[in-house]
Each structure stands twice: as C-alpha cells, then as structure tokens.
Amino acid sequence: FLTATWCGPCHDLKKVLFQHDLHASVIYIDIDEHPKLNRDFNPNNKGIPFLVRVKVEIIDQRFHFSEIVRLDDSRDYLTFIRDTIELQKKFKAENQE
C-alpha cells in the first residue's frame, strides 16, 4: 500500500483496513521515505493511495511471488477488502477443525 503522511484518502483507506482487521495483511510504504519503491510499483505515478496485491507461495521453504496485481481504483480496493475478509474467514474455519 503506497501511502504518505499528508495523503487524506490514504488515511481513510487505512481506517477501513483497520475496521475490518486487515491491517496485518498490508505493508504500508511511505512514498516520501521510499521513493524508489514508489517508482518500482507505481511507474506511471498514478497517485496515491495505491494498492498492490501480491500472492505469495512457499515452495521448498522459500517465498515466491506468483502474482502481482496493481489495484487502480476504489472498486478494486473494495474487491480486495471483500476477498481478503473471505480468505480470513476460510483460514480461521479450516484451522478451528
């Protein structure tokens, strides 16, 4: 999640992530502190907030990034939040058995 301390919409999106207990699933990157990461993930400088969904798999005890998707608008953000909530519910249900 590309963000900045001065970004009002970023703070609003963070509040939503915290309300749904998704903040632990997100890495926050301040673009002022890490401009290179901003250029790497957001090369066209589309503005912030800017979410990138990364699917991580563990193969042979190593992390592999198998899917990187840029989320460009609020519909994508809402889909991300909804999908993540469903995954968390499924994970909790599977681990309670």
Disulfide bonds with the S-S distance in Angstrom:
Cys7-Cys10 2.37
